[in-house]
């Protein structure tokens, strides 16, 4: 039998050329240095024209290394007129159809511009494509790239720990807690190309809508993808705030304007949004309690406050354990704790910032490592394999 084909597809604007080159480079390195891979591989880079214009030499160099470079034409329009990343993803679907790559033997591994892979990632993909029951797989993302121990980077530790909830929810019928991933997920090409990414206008959470459509059409076809992906956090608190604002806009868009989201799932999204919005008033109440005596109110809410703080500390501790092999351990525990508090405060402010500012067609977040920054460690670097 002909072995399956895996397309490693990086989809981005293209204005972070060094990050994109590193992501593609990690794929090219490890497909050549991972023994007994049981699939053929292709590497696709899907970017916008203005992104290509920022570094044509970088992108042409990747093309010469065997990468298929797709620059989405400015005049390209989807049937529903979607914009943003969904437009580029839909364009890639149409190209696959023209190349006869929309079949059950072809899989698409989705990467963001800074999603690097390791040998463990490739082996996890090999294990997933061998099974026949699940059509979409997703796994845990770590954030050790360009790690500096800044508040924004420390806050990302909790996202890796939260992936255990996300994965449990996604692989359960109905996705009860609305978990989803926009990168480090694998989809069978015929399923993705049939479901598509098209939506009316700008959809800030195109990954959430895609997951909901797949579940609506095919049911519980989601499985666990073994192996990590390796990404990076925002470099500044301002970028972290903009990134979280985009996430909240995506959730609100799905709640208000996405008919493919079923009623039960919509209720779960509303609960998640309200929980996020309630974080800032809770912090304000906690600080005010040092100056004003609330009496019975604090006595009643103290039980929940203790549980929430315990859960947050656990997320940082377990998240750091997941990253400890790849990040600089010389950062002191008090500094990590202080940066964790600052990063958390930005996160609790983000939904209110999203509510007070207009949705954007996509907040650009710099992901190119500053030239003066140290070289990152991790399994995506050949020397540390």
N, C-alpha and C positions, 0 to 999 in steps of 0.2 A: 504494500500500500504506500502511496505517496505520503510523505510526512506532512503534518499541518504547517501552515505559514503564520508567523506572528509579525505584525506590522507595529514597530515601535514608533508611535506618532506623537511628536511634540507640537502642540498647537498654541500659538502665542502671537502677540502683536509683532514682536521682533525687535523691540527697542532695548533689549538687554542681551546684546550679541554674545558677550563673554559667558553669561550664565547659560544661554542656549548652546553654545559650543561645548561647554562642560557637560551638559546633559547628554547631548548627542555623543560626545567623546566617551562617556561612561558606557554607553551601549556598545559602541564600536570596539572598545577595549575588551569588555567582558564576553561578548559573543565569540571573540577570538581566543579567549583564555578560560572558558568554562567547558570542561570535557563532557562528552556524551550528551550534548543538547539534542533533543529529539524533535526539533522543529527547524524549518527554514526561517530566515529572518529577513525583513526589509526595514529600512529606517526612513521615515518620512518627517519632513519639517514643513509645517503649514504656518505661514506668516502673512502679514499685511504688506502692501506696497511701501507705505511710509516706514515700516520697520526694516524692510530690505534696504531702503535707501540710507539707513543709518550706518550700515557696515556691509556693503556689497562684497568686499574682499573676503570677509569671514564666511559669508554664506556661499560664495562661489568655491571657496576652499572645501567646505563641507560637501558640496555637490561633487567635487572631484574625488572625494573619498568614498563615493557610492551612495550618498544620501539623496533621496528624491526630494527636491525643493519645490514646494507648491506655494507660489505667491498668489493669493486670492485676488482676482481681477477687481478693480474698483467698480466696474459696471455690473458685477455679478449680483443678482437678486434671487432670493428664494421665493417660492410661491406665496408664503405668508408675509414676506418682507421683514424677516428677523434681522437683527443687527448684532454687533458685538461678537463674542467668541462663538456663539451658536451659528452665526453665518459661516465662519471658517470651518467649523465642524461639519456643517451640512455640505459645504463645497467638497470636502474630503470624501464624504459618502458618495457623492456623484462621480468623483474621479474613480473611486474603487469600482463602481458599477461599470464604468466605461472600460476599465482594465480587466474586467471579469474576476475581480477579487472579492465579490460579495457572495460567499459560499460558506457552508458549515465547516469547511476545513481551514478557513482564514480567521484569525483573531486579531483584534486591535488593542494594543496596550497604550493607554493614554497617559501622557506626561505633560505637566506644566513646564514653563520655560526653565525652571530650576530643579526639576525632578531628576536626580541622578539614580542610577541603578547599581547594584552590586551583584556578585556571583549568586548570592542568596535570592535576589529578585528573579534572576533568570531561571534558577532551578525551581522556584515556586511557580513561575509561569509554565514550565515544562510539566510539572505535576498537575496543574489545573487543566491544561488542554488535553491531557490523556483521559480525563473523565468525560462522561457523555451526558450528565444530567443537568449541570449548571451552565448557564449561558453568560453570566456576568460575575466576575470575581473582584473582590477588593480586599485590601490588607492594611497593615499599620504603616503610618508615615512617621519617620523620625526627622528632626530638624537640626542636625549637627553642622551643616554647611556654613562656613564663615562664622562659626560660633564665636561670640565675644563675651558672653555672659551679661549682656545688656538687659535692661528690663523687658524689652520686647522679645529677646531670645529666651529668657528664662520663662516667660509666660507661655511660649510654645511647648514647653515640657508638658503642660497640662493637656494639650491637644492630642499628644501621642497616647496618654493614659485614657483620654476620652474615646479614642478609637476602639477600645474594647467594648464600650457601649454601642458605638456606631456599628461595628461588625456584628454584634449580637442582634441588634435591631434589624439590620439589613437582611440578615440570613434567616430571620423569623417571618412567618406569614403576616402580611399586613404592615410590616415595618412600624411597630407600635410607637417608637420614640423618634421617628422621622430622621434616622441617620442616613447620610449620603456622602459620597466622595466625588470631587471634581478632578482628581488626578490619582495615579497609582490604582487604576482599575482596568480590568481586561474584559472586553466584550466580543462575542462572536460577531463577525462582520455582517453576516446576513441578517442577524437580529438588529444590530445597530442601524444598518442602512434601511431596513424596513420601518423601524420606529422613527428614525430621523431626529433632527435637532431643531426643525423649523418651528417658529412660534410667531405670534403677532407682535411686531415691534421689538423693543429691547427687553430681553429676559435676563435680569442680573444673576439668577440661579438656574442656568440652563442645565446643570448637572442634576439638580433636584427634579426638574420637569422630566428629564429623560428617564430617571429612575422610576418616577411615578407612572410614566407611559408604559415602560417595560412591565412593571408589576400589574398594571391594568390589563394589558394584552396577554401576558404569558403567565402571570401568577408568581409564585415564589421560586424564581430561577436564579437566585443569587447565592454565591458560595464564597468561602474563605480563600483568599489568595495568600499563600505562604511567602515569606520573605518580606523584608522592609523595602521602602523607598526612602531616599535621602534628600531632604529639601532644606530651605533656609527661611528664617523668620525675617520680618521687616527690620531694616537697619535703624529706623528712628521711631519714636513714639508717635510722631505725626503720621508716618506711613502705616503704622499699626492701626491707628484710629481710622484712617481712610479705608484700609482693608476690611475692618470690622463693619464699617458703615455700609460697604458694598454687600456684605453678607446679610445684614439686616434688611437692606433694600430688596434683596433676593427673597427673603422669607415673606416680607410684606407683599411683594408682587405675587408670589405663589398663593397667598391667602386671598387676595382681593381680585386677581385677574387671571387665574389659571383654572379653567374648567376641568382640566384633566386630573386635578387633585380631588380625590373623593372626600366626602363629608367627614368621615372618621379621621382621615389623615389631616384634613384642614383643622380639625379641633386640636389635634396633637401639635400642629405648627403654632396655633394660637396660644396654647399653653406654654410652648417653648419660648415664644416671643414675650409673653407676659412675665415669665420667670426671669428673662434677661432684663426686661425693663424694671422689674422690682428690685434688682440688685443695688442700684444706686440709692433709692430711698432707704433700703435696709442699712447701707453703710452710713448714710446721713443720720439715721435713727440711732445707730450704734455709737457714733461720735457724740451726738447730742446727749446721750444718756450719761456722759461724764459730767454734764453741767446741769441737766434737768432731770428730776426724779419722775419717772413714768409709772412707778408703782406696779399695779397688777398687770399692766400691758407688757412690761418687760419680763415679768415673772412667767407670763403665758407664752411669750415668744422665745424665751431663753432656751427651751428644749430644742426648737428648730434651729436657732442660731448656733448652738453647740454642734449639731449634726452638720450644718453647712460648713462651718469652719473646719471641722474634722475632715470632711470630704475634700475641701480645697487643699489642705495640707497633704492629705494622702495623694492627691493628683500630682502635686509638685514632687513629692518623695519618689513615687513610683515612676513618674515621668523622667526624673533624673537618673534613676536606675537603668531605664531603657537606654539613656543617652551616655551613660558614664564611660563606655568603651571608646566613645568617639569625640568627647568634648574635653576641654582643658579642665583638669581637676584642681588646679592651683587656686581657683577662686574660693574665697573663704565662705563658710556657711552663713555668717551674718550678712555678708554682701549678697549672697544668693537670696536670702530671705528678704532683704530690703528691696532688691530688684524684682522679686516676685510680687511684693505688695504693690509696687509702682505699676508693673505690667498689668496686674489685676484691676487696678483703679482705671486704667485706660480702657480695659474691656468693659467695665461696668458703665462707663460714660458713653461708649460707642452707640448703643441704640438710641439714646436721647439726642446725640449728635446727628444720627441718621434721620430722626424725626424732625429735627429743626432745619435740615439742609435738603435741598432738592436732589433727587436721584441723578446720578451721573451716568453717561454712556460707558463708563468704565474708568475707574481710578487707576492711573498708571502708578505702579509700585516699583521703584528701582530694585533690581535684584543682582546687578553686576557688582561684584566685590570691589571695594575701593582698592586702587593699585597698591597702596601702602599696607593693606591688611595682610595678616599672615596666611600662608597656605593652609587650607582645611585638612583635617585628618578624616579617615573613614575608609570603609571597604571599597568605595568608589575610586580611591587613589591607589594605583597599582602597587606602590611600595608597601602598603599596609594590608595587602590581601593575605 
